[in-house]
């Protein structure tokens, strides 16, 4: 065990049979990520909402995880493209009822980021669509439609 104040690769030393051996494999110390945005910050209790997370100190690892409340899910690193910075992506798990939970990330699958005001996800009752009018339009698009249903919610920046 040990700590490191910066990102670094270190060689692993093993004590075997009273003799210290330096391994040819390395261990990498990484800064803990700090979440700056969670988008969208709201979704259905049914789960399945893809959430993009902006965070400092993003690294490509095969051990990346997200935690929604107490539930851990696998994460995915999304490289920068189309003018967007690289991001972390997780899909929300389902919950039993509406609740606001903390969102945290771990690059190593164990050491989770701290919680701040921007690290919340608001689970809401599932949206139910009852009608779409008109129900058809031209291939070229441009038709204005009206959607009727329950439990709609708006998300700033959504289109």
VOPAGU-2260 file (C-alpha; in pm, 1 decimal, decimal comma):
REM VOPAGU-2260
SITE   aa  ch    i         X         Y         Z
SITE  UNK   A    0       0,0       0,0       0,0
SITE  UNK   A    1      95,9     361,3     -32,6
SITE  UNK   A    2      -9,5     690,5    -174,0
SITE  UNK   A    3     114,8     915,0    -446,6
SITE  UNK   A    4      51,8    1286,0    -499,7
SITE  UNK   A    5      65,1    1259,3    -878,9
SITE  UNK   A    6     -14,5    1023,6   -1164,2
SITE  UNK   A    7     263,0     768,2   -1192,9
SITE  UNK   A    8     349,0     412,5   -1284,4
SITE  UNK   A    9     537,0     222,0   -1015,8
SITE  UNK   A   10     688,3    -124,0   -1015,7
SITE  UNK   A   11     532,0    -376,5    -781,1
SITE  UNK   A   12     764,4    -529,4    -521,7
SITE  UNK   A   13     681,1    -871,5    -381,1
SITE  UNK   A   14     832,4   -1031,6     -71,8
SITE  UNK   A   15     852,3   -1405,1    -141,6
SITE  UNK   A   16    1048,9   -1649,4      72,6
SITE  UNK   A   17    1216,8   -1366,7     259,4
SITE  UNK   A   18    1348,1   -1220,2     -62,4
SITE  UNK   A   19    1222,6    -900,3    -225,3
SITE  UNK   A   20    1147,0    -930,8    -594,5
SITE  UNK   A   21    1061,5    -644,2    -826,8
SITE  UNK   A   22     783,4    -737,4   -1063,9
SITE  UNK   A   23     789,2    -660,5   -1434,6
SITE  UNK   A   24     426,7    -537,6   -1405,3
SITE  UNK   A   25     338,6    -189,1   -1290,7
SITE  UNK   A   26      70,4     -30,9   -1078,0
SITE  UNK   A   27     -61,5     308,9   -1186,4
SITE  UNK   A   28    -160,9     576,3    -937,2
SITE  UNK   A   29    -432,4     804,0   -1073,6
SITE  UNK   A   30    -595,4    1118,5    -944,8
SITE  UNK   A   31    -954,7    1056,1    -838,7
SITE  UNK   A   32   -1205,3    1197,2   -1088,8
SITE  UNK   A   33   -1417,3    1494,6    -988,9
SITE  UNK   A   34   -1759,4    1511,7   -1157,4
SITE  UNK   A   35   -1846,1    1847,7   -1316,4
SITE  UNK   A   36   -2175,2    1757,3   -1493,9
SITE  UNK   A   37   -2426,5    1472,4   -1513,9
SITE  UNK   A   38   -2651,5    1482,7   -1823,2
SITE  UNK   A   39   -2934,2    1429,4   -1829,4
SITE  UNK   A   40   -2979,7    1479,7   -1455,3
SITE  UNK   A   41   -3326,1    1320,9   -1460,2
SITE  UNK   A   42   -3478,3     997,6   -1592,3
SITE  UNK   A   43   -3728,6     719,8   -1539,1
SITE  UNK   A   44   -3751,6     486,2   -1240,4
SITE  UNK   A   45   -3748,6     207,9   -1502,1
SITE  UNK   A   46   -3377,0     279,7   -1557,5
SITE  UNK   A   47   -3205,0     253,0   -1892,8
SITE  UNK   A   48   -3122,4     624,7   -1923,6
SITE  UNK   A   49   -2778,0     675,2   -2083,4
SITE  UNK   A   50   -2602,2     935,7   -1867,1
SITE  UNK   A   51   -2298,1    1130,7   -1987,8
SITE  UNK   A   52   -2062,1    1242,5   -1714,8
SITE  UNK   A   53   -1803,9    1517,4   -1749,5
SITE  UNK   A   54   -1527,4    1480,2   -1496,5
SITE  UNK   A   55   -1172,5    1590,1   -1436,8
SITE  UNK   A   56    -902,7    1323,6   -1464,4
SITE  UNK   A   57   -1070,9    1087,9   -1709,3
SITE  UNK   A   58    -863,5     787,3   -1806,0
SITE  UNK   A   59    -935,1     488,1   -2023,5
SITE  UNK   A   60    -962,8     190,1   -1789,6
SITE  UNK   A   61   -1142,2    -142,4   -1815,2
SITE  UNK   A   62   -1243,4    -110,2   -1447,8
SITE  UNK   A   63   -1448,7     211,3   -1473,6
SITE  UNK   A   64   -1776,2     200,7   -1275,2
SITE  UNK   A   65   -2061,0     436,1   -1186,3
SITE  UNK   A   66   -2263,3     429,6    -869,3
SITE  UNK   A   67   -2623,0     556,5    -862,7
SITE  UNK   A   68   -2708,1     574,2    -493,0
SITE  UNK   A   69   -2581,6     234,0    -377,1
SITE  UNK   A   70   -2615,8      48,4    -709,4
SITE  UNK   A   71   -2296,1      -2,7    -910,6
SITE  UNK   A   72   -2306,6     -29,2   -1291,6
SITE  UNK   A   73   -2037,0     -69,9   -1555,6
SITE  UNK   A   74   -1915,0     244,8   -1725,0
SITE  UNK   A   75   -1781,8     330,1   -2067,6
SITE  UNK   A   76   -1522,3     583,0   -2179,2
SITE  UNK   A   77   -1642,3     792,3   -2477,1
SITE  UNK   A   78   -1351,5     955,8   -2665,3
SITE  UNK   A   79   -1376,1    1315,2   -2785,8
SITE  UNK   A   80   -1540,7    1367,4   -3124,8
SITE  UNK   A   81   -1747,2    1622,7   -3316,0
SITE  UNK   A   82   -1635,9    1912,1   -3098,3
SITE  UNK   A   83   -1729,7    1732,9   -2775,3
SITE  UNK   A   84   -1475,5    1653,8   -2505,2
SITE  UNK   A   85   -1420,5    1298,6   -2390,4
SITE  UNK   A   86   -1682,1    1177,1   -2142,1
SITE  UNK   A   87   -1780,1     889,7   -1923,8
SITE  UNK   A   88   -2108,5     707,9   -1993,0
SITE  UNK   A   89   -2321,0     491,0   -1767,6
SITE  UNK   A   90   -2675,0     358,1   -1802,5
SITE  UNK   A   91   -2901,0     408,2   -1500,9
SITE  UNK   A   92   -3026,0     104,3   -1312,3
SITE  UNK   A   93   -3394,6      79,0   -1221,3
SITE  UNK   A   94   -3527,5     185,0    -881,0
SITE  UNK   A   95   -3851,2     101,8    -699,7
SITE  UNK   A   96   -3988,3     456,4    -669,7
SITE  UNK   A   97   -3900,3     820,4    -747,9
SITE  UNK   A   98   -3589,5     933,0    -559,7
SITE  UNK   A   99   -3286,2    1162,5    -598,0
SITE  UNK   A  100   -2955,2     974,3    -568,3
SITE  UNK   A  101   -2587,6    1065,2    -566,8
SITE  UNK   A  102   -2383,4     978,0    -875,9
SITE  UNK   A  103   -2022,1     875,5    -829,1
SITE  UNK   A  104   -1752,5     729,9   -1055,0
SITE  UNK   A  105   -1453,2     507,1    -989,5
SITE  UNK   A  106   -1172,0     450,5   -1237,5
SITE  UNK   A  107   -1055,8     140,9   -1051,1
SITE  UNK   A  108   -1402,2       5,0    -968,0
SITE  UNK   A  109   -1339,4      66,4    -596,0
SITE  UNK   A  110   -1244,9     424,9    -505,0
SITE  UNK   A  111   -1546,8     645,0    -578,8
SITE  UNK   A  112   -1544,3    1021,5    -639,7
SITE  UNK   A  113   -1681,4    1258,4    -382,1
SITE  UNK   A  114   -2037,2    1390,2    -385,4
SITE  UNK   A  115   -2117,5    1751,5    -480,6
SITE  UNK   A  116   -2428,5    1944,8    -582,6
SITE  UNK   A  117   -2385,9    1847,0    -950,1
SITE  UNK   A  118   -2359,2    1476,9    -878,6
SITE  UNK   A  119   -2730,5    1405,1    -843,8
SITE  UNK   A  120   -2969,0    1200,8   -1058,9
SITE  UNK   A  121   -3343,4    1251,8   -1016,2
SITE  UNK   A  122   -3548,4     937,7   -1078,2
SITE  UNK   A  123   -3906,0    1021,7   -1178,2
SITE  UNK   A  124   -4219,2     820,7   -1252,7
SITE  UNK   A  125   -4203,0     659,9   -1596,6
SITE  UNK   A  126   -4334,3     868,5   -1886,9
SITE  UNK   A  127   -4641,5     730,4   -2060,1
SITE  UNK   A  128   -4729,5     847,1   -2412,0
SITE  UNK   A  129   -5098,1     810,4   -2503,7
SITE  UNK   A  130   -5107,2     976,7   -2848,2
SITE  UNK   A  131   -4903,9    1145,5   -3121,5
SITE  UNK   A  132   -5088,9    1376,1   -3365,4
SITE  UNK   A  133   -5056,1    1377,3   -3653,8
SITE  UNK   A  134   -4934,4    1018,3   -3665,3
SITE  UNK   A  135   -4753,6    1051,8   -3999,4
SITE  UNK   A  136   -4561,7    1302,6   -4207,3
SITE  UNK   A  137   -4330,3    1343,1   -4507,9
SITE  UNK   A  138   -3992,5    1167,9   -4525,4
SITE  UNK   A  139   -3819,3    1507,1   -4537,4
SITE  UNK   A  140   -3942,1    1585,6   -4184,8
SITE  UNK   A  141   -4062,1    1923,5   -4064,6
SITE  UNK   A  142   -4401,6    1808,0   -3938,3
SITE  UNK   A  143   -4495,6    1962,2   -3603,5
SITE  UNK   A  144   -4647,2    1700,5   -3376,3
SITE  UNK   A  145   -4831,7    1705,9   -3045,8
SITE  UNK   A  146   -4750,9    1434,9   -2794,9
SITE  UNK   A  147   -5003,3    1362,3   -2519,6
SITE  UNK   A  148   -4934,7    1160,9   -2206,5
SITE  UNK   A  149   -4833,1    1173,8   -1842,4
SITE  UNK   A  150   -4517,2    1225,3   -1637,1
SITE  UNK   A  151   -4333,0    1438,5   -1893,7
SITE  UNK   A  152   -4044,3    1644,4   -1760,5
SITE  UNK   A  153   -3816,4    1894,4   -1926,3
SITE  UNK   A  154   -3439,8    1881,3   -1931,0
SITE  UNK   A  155   -3245,5    2197,9   -2017,4
SITE  UNK   A  156   -3033,4    2130,3   -2324,2
SITE  UNK   A  157   -3241,6    1834,5   -2447,4
SITE  UNK   A  158   -3380,1    1832,8   -2801,7
